[in-house]
Amino acid sequence: MTHPTASPRAAEPSAAERAYRHLKQAILEQVYPGGLLISEGEIAEAAGVSRTPVREALLRLEAEGLVALYPKRGALIRPVSAREITDVIEARRLVELHAAEKVWPRRAELRPELTRWLAEMRRAYAAGDVTALMAADRAFHATIVEAAGNEILAELYQRLRDRQVRMGEASFRLSPGWAQVVLTEHAGQLAALEGDDMQAWLDAVGAHVDNAATVLRTLR
């Protein structure tokens, strides 16, 4: 007689992964603001790990452009500059417009998932849940980029959005009316996907990224 096997438990994240997640979240949420110099010991204590995994985490974050490492001193949380905002938005525009063009022939497959994420954004907005609203907005954009089928661009895009979180995706909190604009513009993108004019779709995607850039620069 065959006995059912127990489902495997999800592997616990390593100490280095825990340190990485803790520190990255603290940077993106500006618990550790730009310009702060923090020691490995402070990070290790806050994350509940030893210094060795902290070093591994810091190397990953340095590669992502979020910290600068100073031997024997610690890690400097990179401040957000006007140049970084411009560079990130420019890169986002290139990636998103490329992806939007690639997915156009398969737009019928894309519409249901985007519709679902827009509905999730509306629910979060109605509930006043800014965290859920930001997560659904990010998923809406990522769905388009990932559907383009280029894994390298999808990974790059996630890093760009990480950096934008730190710059001001808190724009949902700090810029009155921005959430309503985002909902309206996403609805406009979906409407464009239902038509036969690819340029109207590309224009809607590009205009949304440009408007986000304007809000980010205003918040500085």
C-alpha positions in Angstrom: 0.0 0.0 0.0 1.3 3.4 -0.9 1.3 6.0 1.8 0.9 9.7 0.9 4.1 11.6 1.5 4.0 14.8 3.5 4.2 18.0 1.6 7.7 19.5 1.9 8.0 22.6 4.1 9.1 25.7 2.4 12.8 26.2 3.0 13.6 28.8 5.6 15.5 31.8 4.1 19.2 31.8 4.9 20.7 34.3 7.3 22.1 36.2 4.4 18.7 36.3 2.7 17.1 37.5 6.0 19.7 40.3 6.4 19.2 41.3 2.7 15.4 41.5 3.0 15.6 43.4 6.3 18.1 45.9 5.1 16.5 46.4 1.7 13.0 47.0 3.2 14.5 49.5 5.7 16.2 51.4 2.8 13.2 51.4 0.5 10.9 52.5 3.4 13.5 55.1 4.4 13.9 53.7 7.9 17.5 54.0 6.9 17.5 57.3 5.0 19.9 58.4 2.3 23.2 59.7 3.6 23.1 57.4 6.7 26.3 55.5 7.5 25.5 52.3 9.3 27.8 49.6 10.7 27.7 45.9 10.0 27.2 45.4 13.7 24.1 47.6 13.8 22.6 45.8 10.8 23.4 42.4 12.3 21.7 43.3 15.6 18.6 44.7 13.9 18.3 41.7 11.6 19.1 39.1 14.2 22.0 37.5 12.4 25.8 37.5 12.6 28.1 39.9 10.6 29.1 37.4 7.9 25.6 37.2 6.3 25.3 41.0 6.7 28.4 41.3 4.5 26.8 39.1 1.8 23.6 41.2 2.0 25.6 44.4 1.6 27.4 43.2 -1.5 24.0 42.4 -3.1 22.7 45.8 -2.2 25.9 47.5 -3.5 25.4 45.8 -6.8 21.8 47.2 -6.9 23.1 50.7 -6.3 21.4 51.1 -2.9 24.5 51.3 -0.7 28.2 52.2 -1.0 30.6 50.1 1.1 33.4 51.6 3.2 35.8 49.0 4.7 36.0 49.1 8.5 33.4 51.9 8.6 30.2 50.3 7.3 27.7 51.1 4.5 26.5 54.4 3.3 22.9 54.5 2.2 23.0 56.2 -1.1 21.0 59.4 -1.2 18.6 59.9 -4.0 19.7 62.6 -6.4 17.9 64.5 -9.1 20.1 62.7 -11.6 19.1 59.3 -10.3 15.4 60.2 -10.6 16.0 61.2 -14.3 18.0 58.1 -15.0 15.5 55.7 -13.4 12.6 57.2 -15.2 14.4 57.2 -18.5 15.3 53.6 -18.1 11.7 52.7 -17.0 10.3 54.4 -20.1 12.6 52.5 -22.4 11.8 49.1 -20.8 8.0 49.7 -20.5 7.6 51.0 -24.1 9.6 48.1 -25.5 7.5 45.7 -23.5 4.3 47.4 -24.5 5.2 47.0 -28.2 6.2 43.4 -27.8 2.9 42.4 -26.0 0.6 44.1 -28.4 0.0 41.1 -30.7 -1.0 39.1 -27.5 -3.1 41.8 -25.9 -6.2 39.7 -25.6 -4.2 37.3 -23.3 -2.9 40.2 -21.2 -6.2 42.1 -20.6 -7.7 39.7 -18.0 -4.7 39.9 -15.7 -4.4 43.7 -16.0 -8.1 44.0 -15.3 -7.6 41.9 -12.2 -4.8 44.1 -10.9 -6.7 47.3 -11.7 -9.7 45.9 -9.7 -7.3 45.2 -6.8 -6.0 48.8 -7.0 -9.5 50.1 -6.8 -10.3 47.9 -3.8 -7.2 49.0 -2.0 -7.9 52.7 -2.8 -11.5 52.4 -1.5 -10.2 50.8 1.7 -7.5 53.4 2.2 -4.8 50.7 2.1 -1.8 52.5 0.5 0.5 49.5 0.9 -1.8 47.2 -1.1 -2.4 50.0 -3.6 1.3 50.4 -4.3 1.8 46.6 -4.5 -1.1 46.2 -7.0 0.2 49.1 -9.1 3.6 47.6 -9.3 2.1 44.2 -10.3 0.1 45.9 -13.0 3.3 47.3 -14.6 5.4 44.2 -14.0 2.7 42.1 -15.7 3.3 44.0 -19.0 7.0 43.8 -18.7 7.1 40.1 -17.9 4.7 39.3 -20.7 7.3 40.6 -23.1 9.3 37.4 -22.4 12.7 39.0 -21.7 13.9 37.7 -18.3 16.9 40.1 -18.2 14.6 43.2 -18.8 12.1 41.9 -16.3 14.8 41.6 -13.6 16.2 45.1 -14.5 12.7 46.5 -14.3 12.2 45.1 -10.8 15.4 46.9 -9.7 14.2 50.1 -11.3 10.9 49.9 -9.4 12.8 49.1 -6.1 14.7 52.3 -6.6 11.6 54.3 -7.4 10.0 53.1 -4.2 12.7 54.8 -2.3 12.4 57.9 -4.4 8.8 58.4 -3.8 6.3 55.7 -4.6 5.2 57.2 -1.3 3.8 59.7 -3.8 0.6 57.8 -3.2 0.8 59.2 0.3 2.4 62.6 -0.3 0.8 63.8 -3.5 -3.0 64.4 -3.1 -5.0 63.0 -6.0 -2.1 61.0 -7.5 -3.8 57.7 -6.8 -6.9 58.7 -8.6 -4.8 59.8 -11.6 -3.1 56.4 -11.6 -6.4 54.6 -11.6 -7.7 56.7 -14.4 -4.5 56.2 -16.5 -4.5 52.5 -16.0 -8.1 52.3 -17.1 -7.1 54.3 -20.2 -4.3 51.8 -20.9 -6.8 48.9 -20.7 -9.2 50.8 -23.0 -6.4 51.2 -25.5 -5.6 47.4 -25.3 -9.2 46.8 -26.4 -8.8 48.8 -29.6 -6.8 48.3 -32.8 -4.5 51.3 -32.5 -1.1 50.3 -31.2 0.1 53.9 -31.1 -2.7 54.8 -28.8 -1.6 52.0 -26.5 2.1 53.1 -26.6 1.1 56.7 -26.0 -0.9 55.8 -22.9 2.0 53.8 -21.5 4.5 56.5 -22.2 2.3 59.3 -20.8 1.8 57.4 -17.6 5.5 57.0 -17.0 6.1 60.7 -17.8 3.4 61.8 -15.3 5.0 59.6 -12.6 8.3 61.4 -13.3 6.6 64.8 -12.9 5.2 63.7 -9.5 8.6 62.3 -8.3 10.4 65.6 -9.2 7.7 67.6 -7.4 8.2 65.6 -4.2 12.0 66.3 -4.1 
